[in-house]
Amino acid sequence: MTENGAVHVVREGKGVAVSFDGDAAAVAERRARLDELVRVVAKAMPSVKLADDNHARRSDVAWDIGERERVEPAAIAELAGLVVAKGARTTRSSVHLHATYERDDKASGAIRFVHGRFGDDEGAALHRWAFVGDSGNDAACFAAFKTTFGVENVRAYARVLSVPPRWVAPSKRGAGFAEIAKAIVSSRW
């Protein structure tokens, strides 16, 4: 699952399948609205830079607020306000401010995926599947799923999480994810 729940990428044989919510016309219309939003933000806030990976994004745009750029909290709030004023929804990860016109958040997108891909009942999926996250944009999943994990850097977002992850790894980023995976695998034996 990518882009805050709107896009699903699945290995299919030697390749991958990418799925979106809606038909091609709806996806193209939302993309055009995002492209216009980027132009509006660039004009209003020229010092705010897009994230390096926007060329690969399909259902959202992201501004770099902490990956390579350092953006002051007041400017982040101004950016979020501008995005919302244009009718988009925002989420904030550890390094990006995201904007989208999609209906899904991470939790609803994940549930839509497991229902469509595996046929799981949507309510039962919240108990059957676990979620691992690292930032404030994972709040919906931490609240929705019964079994949740965070890597250590999620602690910086405790104030914006209505429900924190139920278990937090001692390490950050990939090392924390590896600790979580190891704990899960070792508990199965």
MDTraj code that builds the backbone (N, CA, C; nanometers):
import mdtraj as md
import numpy as np

residues = "MET THR GLU ASN GLY ALA VAL HIS VAL VAL ARG GLU GLY LYS GLY VAL ALA VAL SER PHE ASP GLY ASP ALA ALA ALA VAL ALA GLU ARG ARG ALA ARG LEU ASP GLU LEU VAL ARG VAL VAL ALA LYS ALA MET PRO SER VAL LYS LEU ALA ASP ASP ASN HIS ALA ARG ARG SER ASP VAL ALA TRP ASP ILE GLY GLU ARG GLU ARG VAL GLU PRO ALA ALA ILE ALA GLU LEU ALA GLY LEU VAL VAL ALA LYS GLY ALA ARG THR THR ARG SER SER VAL HIS LEU HIS ALA THR TYR GLU ARG ASP ASP LYS ALA SER GLY ALA ILE ARG PHE VAL HIS GLY ARG PHE GLY ASP ASP GLU GLY ALA ALA LEU HIS ARG TRP ALA PHE VAL GLY ASP SER GLY ASN ASP ALA ALA CYS PHE ALA ALA PHE LYS THR THR PHE GLY VAL GLU ASN VAL ARG ALA TYR ALA ARG VAL LEU SER VAL PRO PRO ARG TRP VAL ALA PRO SER LYS ARG GLY ALA GLY PHE ALA GLU ILE ALA LYS ALA ILE VAL SER SER ARG TRP".split()
xyz = np.array([
    [0.0853, -0.1161, 0.0000],
    [0.0000, 0.0000, 0.0000],
    [0.0905, 0.1232, 0.0000],
    [0.0567, 0.2200, -0.0820],
    [0.1369, 0.3414, -0.0902],
    [0.0469, 0.4646, -0.0865],
    [0.1107, 0.5768, -0.0826],
    [0.0440, 0.7057, -0.0933],
    [-0.0771, 0.7169, -0.0014],
    [-0.0544, 0.6805, 0.1231],
    [-0.1558, 0.6955, 0.2270],
    [-0.2835, 0.6174, 0.2010],
    [-0.2707, 0.5022, 0.1352],
    [-0.3837, 0.4120, 0.1211],
    [-0.4503, 0.4100, -0.0138],
    [-0.4136, 0.4976, -0.1045],
    [-0.4857, 0.5086, -0.2313],
    [-0.4357, 0.4153, -0.3401],
    [-0.3114, 0.3709, -0.3320],
    [-0.2515, 0.2892, -0.4369],
    [-0.2013, 0.1595, -0.3751],
    [-0.2263, 0.0500, -0.4450],
    [-0.1807, -0.0801, -0.3984],
    [-0.0907, -0.1410, -0.5048],
    [0.0248, -0.1896, -0.4628],
    [0.1213, -0.2514, -0.5527],
    [0.1411, -0.3949, -0.5048],
    [0.1218, -0.4896, -0.5963],
    [0.1287, -0.6312, -0.5612],
    [0.2178, -0.7026, -0.6615],
    [0.3048, -0.7917, -0.6099],
    [0.3881, -0.8726, -0.6992],
    [0.2976, -0.9705, -0.7730],
    [0.3135, -0.9713, -0.9052],
    [0.2382, -1.0633, -0.9913],
    [0.3400, -1.1333, -1.0801],
    [0.3742, -1.2553, -1.0472],
    [0.4766, -1.3257, -1.1233],
    [0.6096, -1.2537, -1.1111],
    [0.6679, -1.2164, -1.2251],
    [0.7954, -1.1444, -1.2245],
    [0.7763, -0.9935, -1.2267],
    [0.6523, -0.9481, -1.2285],
    [0.6242, -0.8048, -1.2331],
    [0.5398, -0.7603, -1.1156],
    [0.4779, -0.6460, -1.1306],
    [0.3896, -0.5934, -1.0271],
    [0.2604, -0.5450, -1.0913],
    [0.1544, -0.5494, -1.0122],
    [0.0262, -0.4931, -1.0529],
    [-0.0019, -0.3740, -0.9624],
    [-0.0474, -0.2652, -1.0212],
    [-0.0790, -0.1436, -0.9473],
    [-0.2273, -0.1186, -0.9608],
    [-0.2941, -0.0956, -0.8479],
    [-0.4372, -0.0668, -0.8532],
    [-0.4678, 0.0654, -0.7843],
    [-0.5678, 0.1335, -0.8376],
    [-0.6143, 0.2616, -0.7866],
    [-0.7623, 0.2494, -0.7563],
    [-0.8133, 0.3425, -0.6810],
    [-0.9565, 0.3514, -0.6553],
    [-1.0198, 0.4310, -0.7686],
    [-1.1078, 0.3688, -0.8445],
    [-1.1776, 0.4382, -0.9522],
    [-1.1251, 0.4011, -1.0891],
    [-1.1995, 0.4453, -1.1905],
    [-1.1603, 0.4164, -1.3280],
    [-1.0545, 0.5163, -1.3747],
    [-1.0050, 0.4950, -1.4956],
    [-0.8956, 0.5772, -1.5483],
    [-0.9326, 0.7247, -1.5553],
    [-1.0573, 0.7565, -1.5910],
    [-1.0991, 0.8968, -1.6015],
    [-1.0977, 0.9647, -1.4651],
    [-1.1455, 0.8954, -1.3625],
    [-1.1465, 0.9526, -1.2270],
    [-1.0043, 0.9736, -1.1763],
    [-0.9164, 0.8770, -1.2015],
    [-0.7766, 0.8888, -1.1589],
    [-0.7107, 1.0076, -1.2300],
    [-0.7353, 1.0223, -1.3609],
    [-0.6774, 1.1332, -1.4372],
    [-0.7303, 1.2679, -1.3886],
    [-0.8571, 1.2746, -1.3538],
    [-0.9149, 1.4007, -1.3043],
    [-0.8514, 1.4408, -1.1718],
    [-0.8332, 1.3448, -1.0810],
    [-0.7695, 1.3755, -0.9524],
    [-0.6236, 1.4164, -0.9732],
    [-0.5553, 1.3531, -1.0678],
    [-0.4164, 1.3896, -1.0960],
    [-0.4080, 1.5328, -1.1493],
    [-0.5010, 1.5712, -1.2360],
    [-0.5024, 1.7080, -1.2895],
    [-0.5246, 1.8091, -1.1770],
    [-0.6116, 1.7756, -1.0843],
    [-0.6350, 1.8650, -0.9691],
    [-0.5090, 1.8769, -0.8844],
    [-0.4369, 1.7668, -0.8652],
    [-0.3112, 1.7724, -0.7895],
    [-0.2069, 1.8578, -0.8608],
    [-0.1983, 1.8442, -0.9925],
    [-0.1020, 1.9238, -1.0684],
    [-0.1336, 2.0732, -1.0541],
    [-0.2611, 2.1078, -1.0552],
    [-0.3004, 2.2481, -1.0352],
    [-0.2655, 2.2927, -0.8928],
    [-0.2859, 2.2067, -0.7952],
    [-0.2515, 2.2390, -0.6568],
    [-0.1012, 2.2673, -0.6443],
    [-0.0197, 2.1886, -0.7105],
    [0.1252, 2.2105, -0.7084],
    [0.1576, 2.3502, -0.7628],
    [0.0914, 2.3903, -0.8722],
    [0.1151, 2.5233, -0.9291],
    [0.0738, 2.6334, -0.8313],
    [-0.0391, 2.6162, -0.7646],
    [-0.0876, 2.7152, -0.6679],
    [0.0112, 2.7296, -0.5525],
    [0.0577, 2.6178, -0.4991],
    [0.1518, 2.6212, -0.3867],
    [0.2844, 2.6831, -0.4306],
    [0.3329, 2.6468, -0.5484],
    [0.4601, 2.7019, -0.5966],
    [0.4534, 2.8534, -0.6090],
    [0.3392, 2.9046, -0.6508],
    [0.3226, 3.0493, -0.6650],
    [0.3117, 3.1167, -0.5283],
    [0.2349, 3.0560, -0.4371],
    [0.2114, 3.1159, -0.3055],
    [0.3292, 3.0979, -0.2098],
    [0.4003, 2.9871, -0.2218],
    [0.5086, 2.9536, -0.1289],
    [0.6288, 2.8998, -0.2064],
    [0.6970, 2.9833, -0.2819],
    [0.8055, 2.9345, -0.3679],
    [0.9225, 2.8712, -0.2931],
    [0.9373, 2.8982, -0.1648],
    [1.0490, 2.8387, -0.0907],
    [1.0218, 2.6947, -0.0483],
    [0.8977, 2.6492, -0.0563],
    [0.8629, 2.5122, -0.0186],
    [0.8860, 2.4220, -0.1402],
    [0.9627, 2.3177, -0.1222],
    [1.0038, 2.2304, -0.2320],
    [0.9276, 2.0985, -0.2311],
    [0.9001, 2.0485, -0.3495],
    [0.8397, 1.9162, -0.3616],
    [0.9396, 1.8098, -0.3188],
    [0.8887, 1.6981, -0.2695],
    [0.9730, 1.5836, -0.2351],
    [1.0354, 1.5266, -0.3624],
    [1.1503, 1.4643, -0.3468],
    [1.2237, 1.4088, -0.4608],
    [1.1482, 1.2996, -0.5358],
    [1.0561, 1.2321, -0.4700],
    [0.9910, 1.1168, -0.5321],
    [0.8572, 1.1487, -0.5985],
    [0.8243, 1.2761, -0.6174],
    [0.6951, 1.3101, -0.6769],
    [0.6778, 1.2572, -0.8183],
    [0.7849, 1.2394, -0.8914],
    [0.7739, 1.1850, -1.0270],
    [0.7103, 1.0456, -1.0277],
    [0.7209, 0.9740, -0.9168],
    [0.6668, 0.8383, -0.9086],
    [0.5302, 0.8335, -0.8402],
    [0.4855, 0.9415, -0.7849],
    [0.3575, 0.9440, -0.7144],
    [0.2422, 0.9492, -0.8138],
    [0.1328, 0.8806, -0.7815],
    [0.0169, 0.8752, -0.8702],
    [-0.1077, 0.9369, -0.8094],
    [-0.1213, 0.9340, -0.6791],
    [-0.2471, 0.9799, -0.6192],
    [-0.2282, 1.0892, -0.5152],
    [-0.1055, 1.1299, -0.4919],
    [-0.0822, 1.2410, -0.4007],
    [0.0397, 1.3191, -0.4462],
    [0.0605, 1.4309, -0.3820],
    [0.1850, 1.5051, -0.3971],
    [0.2416, 1.5197, -0.2576],
    [0.3720, 1.5377, -0.2502],
    [0.4360, 1.5518, -0.1196],
    [0.5395, 1.6632, -0.1272],
    [0.5382, 1.7460, -0.0247],
    [0.6380, 1.8505, -0.0099],
    [0.7377, 1.8066, 0.0958],
    [0.8636, 1.8340, 0.0701],
    [0.9717, 1.7970, 0.1602],
    [0.9746, 1.8948, 0.2773],
    [0.9429, 1.8438, 0.3952],
    [0.9444, 1.9291, 0.5150],
    [1.0482, 1.8821, 0.6163],
    [1.1248, 1.7797, 0.5803],
    [1.2221, 1.7294, 0.6761],
    [1.3157, 1.6225, 0.6240],
    [1.3056, 1.5877, 0.4961],
    [1.3954, 1.4854, 0.4421],
    [1.5283, 1.5500, 0.4015],
    [1.5229, 1.6442, 0.3107],
    [1.6414, 1.7194, 0.2700],
    [1.6282, 1.8684, 0.3041],
    [1.5058, 1.9124, 0.3147],
    [1.4752, 2.0524, 0.3466],
    [1.4341, 2.0622, 0.4932],
    [1.4526, 2.1774, 0.5520],
    [1.4053, 2.2044, 0.6882],
    [1.3030, 2.3163, 0.6790],
    [1.1794, 2.2857, 0.7102],
    [1.0710, 2.3826, 0.6999],
    [1.0200, 2.4119, 0.8407],
    [1.0079, 2.5378, 0.8716],
    [0.9626, 2.5815, 1.0034],
    [0.8167, 2.5414, 1.0258],
    [0.7793, 2.5130, 1.1502],
    [0.6411, 2.4729, 1.1799],
    [0.5352, 2.5704, 1.1279],
    [0.5604, 2.7000, 1.1363],
    [0.4629, 2.7979, 1.0871],
    [0.4424, 2.7844, 0.9364],
    [0.5497, 2.7584, 0.8627],
    [0.5384, 2.7413, 0.7182],
    [0.4675, 2.6102, 0.6837],
    [0.4911, 2.5061, 0.7627],
    [0.4199, 2.3792, 0.7419],
    [0.2702, 2.4003, 0.7639],
    [0.2356, 2.4732, 0.8678],
    [0.0944, 2.5022, 0.8956],
    [0.0328, 2.5851, 0.7825],
    [0.1076, 2.6821, 0.7316],
    [0.0585, 2.7631, 0.6196],
    [0.0365, 2.6765, 0.4964],
    [0.1316, 2.5888, 0.4674],
    [0.1198, 2.4975, 0.3540],
    [-0.0032, 2.4078, 0.3695],
    [-0.0204, 2.3492, 0.4862],
    [-0.1366, 2.2628, 0.5104],
    [-0.2663, 2.3415, 0.4940],
    [-0.2692, 2.4635, 0.5436],
    [-0.3889, 2.5466, 0.5299],
    [-0.4218, 2.5770, 0.3851],
    [-0.3209, 2.6045, 0.3056],
    [-0.3403, 2.6316, 0.1635],
    [-0.3950, 2.5085, 0.0918],
    [-0.3386, 2.3922, 0.1231],
    [-0.3828, 2.2671, 0.0610],
    [-0.5295, 2.2390, 0.0958],
    [-0.5647, 2.2525, 0.2213],
    [-0.7028, 2.2274, 0.2643],
    [-0.7982, 2.3294, 0.2019],
    [-0.7553, 2.4542, 0.1907],
    [-0.8388, 2.5573, 0.1287],
    [-0.8706, 2.5237, -0.0170],
    [-0.7854, 2.4463, -0.0810],
    [-0.8080, 2.4041, -0.2195],
    [-0.8853, 2.2723, -0.2277],
    [-0.9355, 2.2251, -0.1144],
    [-1.0216, 2.1076, -0.1126],
    [-0.9520, 1.9742, -0.1016],
    [-0.8223, 1.9744, -0.0815],
    [-0.7484, 1.8481, -0.0678],
    [-0.7376, 1.8098, 0.0789],
    [-0.7052, 1.6853, 0.1018],
    [-0.6841, 1.6330, 0.2361],
    [-0.5337, 1.6219, 0.2571],
    [-0.4869, 1.6521, 0.3782],
    [-0.3442, 1.6412, 0.4069],
    [-0.3171, 1.5331, 0.5094],
    [-0.1991, 1.4777, 0.4995],
    [-0.1421, 1.3943, 0.6048],
    [0.0044, 1.4329, 0.6133],
    [0.0620, 1.4042, 0.7276],
    [0.2012, 1.4408, 0.7474],
    [0.2782, 1.3174, 0.7910],
    [0.3824, 1.2874, 0.7163],
    [0.4712, 1.1785, 0.7547],
    [0.5891, 1.2375, 0.8298],
    [0.6876, 1.1562, 0.8547],
    [0.8046, 1.2043, 0.9272],
    [0.8849, 1.3054, 0.8463],
    [0.8728, 1.3045, 0.7142],
    [0.9535, 1.3948, 0.6317],
    [0.8749, 1.4713, 0.5259],
    [0.7479, 1.4384, 0.5057],
    [0.6691, 1.5006, 0.3992],
    [0.5336, 1.5499, 0.4495],
    [0.4838, 1.6536, 0.3836],
    [0.3430, 1.6905, 0.3964],
    [0.2776, 1.6451, 0.2664],
    [0.1792, 1.5579, 0.2773],
    [0.1124, 1.4992, 0.1616],
    [-0.0198, 1.5695, 0.1369],
    [-0.0604, 1.5741, 0.0101],
    [-0.1922, 1.6245, -0.0278],
    [-0.2546, 1.5261, -0.1255],
    [-0.3832, 1.5017, -0.1097],
    [-0.4527, 1.4087, -0.1981],
    [-0.5994, 1.4476, -0.2087],
    [-0.6610, 1.4046, -0.3175],
    [-0.8057, 1.4164, -0.3358],
    [-0.8710, 1.2788, -0.3256],
    [-0.7961, 1.1789, -0.2822],
    [-0.8487, 1.0431, -0.2683],
    [-0.9399, 1.0337, -0.1462],
    [-1.0282, 0.9372, -0.1481],
    [-1.1198, 0.9181, -0.0354],
    [-1.0571, 0.8373, 0.0776],
    [-0.9614, 0.7514, 0.0441],
    [-0.9046, 0.6611, 0.1435],
    [-0.7981, 0.7277, 0.2286],
    [-0.7940, 0.6880, 0.3564],
    [-0.6759, 0.7105, 0.4385],
    [-0.6042, 0.5756, 0.4422],
    [-0.4964, 0.5650, 0.5167],
    [-0.4224, 0.4380, 0.5172],
    [-0.5077, 0.3218, 0.5665],
    [-0.5868, 0.3427, 0.6690],
    [-0.6665, 0.2324, 0.7235],
    [-0.7730, 0.1863, 0.6250],
    [-0.8521, 0.2775, 0.5715],
    [-0.9576, 0.2360, 0.4787],
    [-0.8977, 0.1784, 0.3510],
    [-0.7845, 0.2314, 0.3056],
    [-0.7180, 0.1755, 0.1879],
    [-0.6652, 0.0356, 0.2131],
    [-0.6080, 0.0136, 0.3310],
    [-0.5574, -0.1200, 0.3645],
    [-0.6713, -0.2203, 0.3726],
    [-0.7813, -0.1816, 0.4339],
    [-0.8965, -0.2719, 0.4458],
    [-0.9562, -0.2998, 0.3080],
    [-0.9680, -0.1965, 0.2244],
    [-1.0185, -0.2166, 0.0885],
    [-0.9292, -0.3161, 0.0143],
    [-0.7970, -0.3032, 0.0333],
    [-0.7039, -0.3936, -0.0326],
    [-0.7223, -0.5382, 0.0138],
    [-0.7208, -0.5636, 0.1443],
    [-0.7297, -0.7034, 0.1904],
    [-0.8658, -0.7644, 0.1570],
    [-0.9694, -0.6815, 0.1541],
    [-1.1009, -0.7330, 0.1142],
    [-1.0999, -0.7707, -0.0341],
    [-1.0486, -0.6814, -0.1176],
    [-1.0462, -0.7070, -0.2610],
    [-0.9478, -0.8151, -0.3018],
    [-0.8344, -0.8206, -0.2377],
    [-0.7288, -0.9151, -0.2769],
    [-0.7483, -1.0536, -0.2174],
    [-0.7892, -1.0583, -0.0898],
    [-0.7972, -1.1861, -0.0197],
    [-0.9395, -1.2256, 0.0194],
    [-1.0354, -1.1362, -0.0043],
    [-1.1741, -1.1655, 0.0292],
    [-1.2059, -1.1585, 0.1771],
    [-1.1148, -1.1051, 0.2571],
    [-1.1383, -1.0957, 0.4012],
    [-1.2537, -1.0010, 0.4318],
    [-1.3351, -1.0414, 0.5249],
    [-1.4389, -0.9527, 0.5768],
    [-1.3703, -0.8289, 0.6326],
    [-1.4246, -0.7119, 0.6028],
    [-1.3581, -0.5888, 0.6418],
    [-1.3413, -0.5748, 0.7926],
    [-1.4420, -0.6159, 0.8692],
    [-1.4304, -0.6086, 1.0151],
    [-1.3307, -0.7097, 1.0691],
    [-1.3341, -0.8301, 1.0155],
    [-1.2425, -0.9348, 1.0610],
    [-1.0977, -0.9012, 1.0248],
    [-1.0778, -0.8318, 0.9132],
    [-0.9421, -0.7976, 0.8702],
    [-0.8710, -0.7110, 0.9740],
    [-0.9436, -0.6289, 1.0439],
    [-0.8833, -0.5430, 1.1466],
    [-0.8230, -0.6245, 1.2603],
    [-0.8710, -0.7477, 1.2786],
    [-0.8195, -0.8360, 1.3831],
    [-0.7192, -0.9370, 1.3282],
    [-0.7300, -0.9683, 1.2007],
    [-0.6435, -1.0704, 1.1410],
    [-0.5080, -1.0140, 1.0991],
    [-0.5053, -0.8923, 1.0511],
    [-0.3846, -0.8316, 0.9965],
    [-0.3227, -0.7357, 1.0973],
    [-0.1918, -0.7189, 1.0881],
    [-0.1191, -0.6240, 1.1728],
    [-0.0725, -0.5071, 1.0871],
    [-0.0380, -0.3973, 1.1524],
    [0.0120, -0.2797, 1.0822],
    [0.1401, -0.2312, 1.1491],
    [0.2383, -0.1905, 1.0665],
    [0.3633, -0.1330, 1.1155],
    [0.3742, 0.0083, 1.0578],
    [0.4023, 0.1060, 1.1445],
    [0.4149, 0.2428, 1.0975],
    [0.5258, 0.3183, 1.1680],
    [0.5455, 0.4427, 1.1217],
    [0.6558, 0.5212, 1.1774],
    [0.6254, 0.6680, 1.1987],
    [0.5026, 0.7142, 1.1677],
    [0.4806, 0.8586, 1.1773],
    [0.3337, 0.8941, 1.1940],
    [0.3080, 1.0237, 1.1950],
    [0.1731, 1.0738, 1.2172],
    [0.0736, 1.0337, 1.1107],
    [0.1188, 1.0122, 0.9875],
    [0.0228, 0.9724, 0.8844],
    [-0.0211, 0.8264, 0.8991],
    [0.0299, 0.7575, 0.9988],
    [-0.0128, 0.6207, 1.0287],
    [-0.1213, 0.6162, 1.1369],
    [-0.1665, 0.7322, 1.1813],
    [-0.2629, 0.7405, 1.2917],
    [-0.3889, 0.6583, 1.2659],
    [-0.4430, 0.6653, 1.1448],
    [-0.5671, 0.5916, 1.1156],
    [-0.5485, 0.4422, 1.1335],
    [-0.4341, 0.3893, 1.0927],
    [-0.4091, 0.2448, 1.1077],
    [-0.3840, 0.2067, 1.2528],
    [-0.3106, 0.2911, 1.3257],
    [-0.2892, 0.2610, 1.4676],
    [-0.4222, 0.2559, 1.5421],
    [-0.5168, 0.3389, 1.5024],
    [-0.6486, 0.3406, 1.5669],
    [-0.7375, 0.2254, 1.5204],
    [-0.7236, 0.1837, 1.3961],
    [-0.8155, 0.0849, 1.3395],
    [-0.7756, -0.0602, 1.3660],
    [-0.6478, -0.0919, 1.3492],
    [-0.6048, -0.2309, 1.3603],
    [-0.5846, -0.2707, 1.5058],
    [-0.6159, -0.3966, 1.5360],
    [-0.5981, -0.4467, 1.6724],
    [-0.4498, -0.4647, 1.7053],
    [-0.3716, -0.5140, 1.6099],
    [-0.2301, -0.5402, 1.6326],
    [-0.1494, -0.4374, 1.5543],
    [-0.0792, -0.3511, 1.6267],
    [-0.0022, -0.2453, 1.5617],
    [0.1369, -0.2363, 1.6222],
    [0.2296, -0.1994, 1.5360],
    [0.3689, -0.1844, 1.5747],
    [0.4192, -0.0509, 1.5213],
    [0.5146, 0.0062, 1.5918],
    [0.5824, 0.1252, 1.5429],
    [0.7314, 0.1056, 1.5544],
    [0.8055, 0.1717, 1.4677],
    [0.9503, 0.1757, 1.4845],
    [0.9811, 0.2935, 1.5762],
    [1.0969, 0.2980, 1.6350],
    [1.1277, 0.3932, 1.7417],
    [1.0967, 0.5379, 1.7054],
    [1.1196, 0.5783, 1.5817],
    [1.0968, 0.7181, 1.5457],
    [0.9503, 0.7596, 1.5508],
    [0.8575, 0.6657, 1.5698],
    [0.7167, 0.7028, 1.5842],
    [0.6920, 0.7790, 1.7154],
    [0.7810, 0.7635, 1.8111],
    [0.7640, 0.8332, 1.9396],
    [0.7580, 0.9853, 1.9230],
    [0.8208, 1.0376, 1.8194],
    [0.8180, 1.1818, 1.7941],
    [0.6783, 1.2315, 1.7575],
    [0.5884, 1.1396, 1.7217],
    [0.4537, 1.1762, 1.6788],
    [0.3471, 1.1418, 1.7824],
    [0.3893, 1.1072, 1.9021],
    [0.2957, 1.0641, 2.0061],
    [0.1850, 1.1664, 2.0297],
    [0.2176, 1.2941, 2.0203],
    [0.1175, 1.3980, 2.0484],
    [0.0074, 1.4051, 1.9429],
    [0.0317, 1.3551, 1.8209],
    [-0.0706, 1.3610, 1.7163],
    [-0.1406, 1.2271, 1.6950],
    [-0.1037, 1.1266, 1.7699],
    [-0.1654, 0.9950, 1.7557],
    [-0.2719, 0.9773, 1.8636],
    [-0.3974, 0.9680, 1.8226],
    [-0.5023, 0.9449, 1.9223],
    [-0.4861, 0.8069, 1.9853],
    [-0.4361, 0.7122, 1.9086],
    [-0.4057, 0.5772, 1.9574],
    [-0.2631, 0.5450, 1.9122],
    [-0.1717, 0.5262, 2.0044],
    [-0.0345, 0.4938, 1.9642],
    [-0.0253, 0.3466, 1.9235],
    [0.0840, 0.3078, 1.8569],
    [0.1023, 0.1658, 1.8289],
    [0.1119, 0.0891, 1.9603],
    [0.0683, -0.0350, 1.9581],
    [0.0643, -0.1143, 2.0816],
    [0.2027, -0.1649, 2.1230],
    [0.2953, -0.1698, 2.0291],
    [0.4316, -0.2118, 2.0602],
    [0.5256, -0.1280, 1.9749],
    [0.6341, -0.0781, 2.0342],
    [0.7302, 0.0046, 1.9614],
    [0.8678, -0.0601, 1.9689],
    [0.9284, -0.0761, 1.8537],
    [1.0625, -0.1342, 1.8457],
    [1.1652, -0.0384, 1.9048],
    [1.2736, -0.0899, 1.9582],
    [1.3767, -0.0024, 2.0139],
    [1.4556, 0.0752, 1.9089],
    [1.4552, 0.0300, 1.7834],
    [1.5357, 0.0942, 1.6797],
    [1.4489, 0.1711, 1.5798],
    [1.5122, 0.2636, 1.5089],
    [1.4443, 0.3463, 1.4099],
    [1.4426, 0.2800, 1.2725],
    [1.3519, 0.3273, 1.1910],
    [1.3436, 0.2982, 1.0475],
    [1.3554, 0.1487, 1.0160],
    [1.4375, 0.1142, 0.9192],
    [1.4489, -0.0244, 0.8742],
    [1.4948, -0.1206, 0.9813],
    [1.5849, -0.0738, 1.0689],
    [1.6309, -0.1614, 1.1775],
    [1.5152, -0.1947, 1.2713],
    [1.4290, -0.0981, 1.2972],
    [1.3117, -0.1233, 1.3808],
    [1.2158, -0.2199, 1.3148],
    [1.1951, -0.2042, 1.1852],
    [1.1096, -0.2970, 1.1134],
    [1.1660, -0.4384, 1.1203],
    [1.2976, -0.4512, 1.1043],
    [1.3611, -0.5833, 1.1129],
    [1.3410, -0.6440, 1.2517],
    [1.3488, -0.5617, 1.3570],
    [1.3242, -0.6123, 1.4933],
    [1.1814, -0.6619, 1.5083],
    [1.0866, -0.5888, 1.4511],
    [0.9461, -0.6302, 1.4581],
    [0.9262, -0.7619, 1.3843],
    [0.9802, -0.7710, 1.2629],
    [0.9668, -0.8948, 1.1851],
    [1.0284, -1.0128, 1.2590],
    [1.1452, -0.9926, 1.3171],
    [1.2120, -1.1000, 1.3919],
    [1.1280, -1.1435, 1.5116],
    [1.0700, -1.0482, 1.5833],
    [0.9850, -1.0812, 1.6985],
    [0.8622, -1.1601, 1.6564],
    [0.8022, -1.1225, 1.5453],
    [0.6842, -1.1947, 1.4972],
    [0.7206, -1.3373, 1.4567],
    [0.8272, -1.3497, 1.3801],
    [0.8688, -1.4832, 1.3341],
    [0.9081, -1.5714, 1.4523],
    [0.9830, -1.5158, 1.5485],
    [1.0260, -1.5985, 1.6616],
    [0.9087, -1.6372, 1.7510],
    [0.8029, -1.5573, 1.7535],
    [0.6867, -1.5919, 1.8375],
    [0.6036, -1.7058, 1.7766],
    [0.6237, -1.7312, 1.6497],
    [0.5468, -1.8360, 1.5815],
    [0.6050, -1.9740, 1.6072],
    [0.7237, -1.9850, 1.6629],
    [0.7870, -2.1152, 1.6831],
    [0.7646, -2.1622, 1.8195],
])
top = md.Topology()
chain = top.add_chain()
for i, resn in enumerate(residues, 1):
    res = top.add_residue(resn, chain, resSeq=i)
    for name in ("N", "CA", "C"):
        top.add_atom(name, md.element.get_by_symbol(name[0]), res)
traj = md.Trajectory(xyz[None], top)
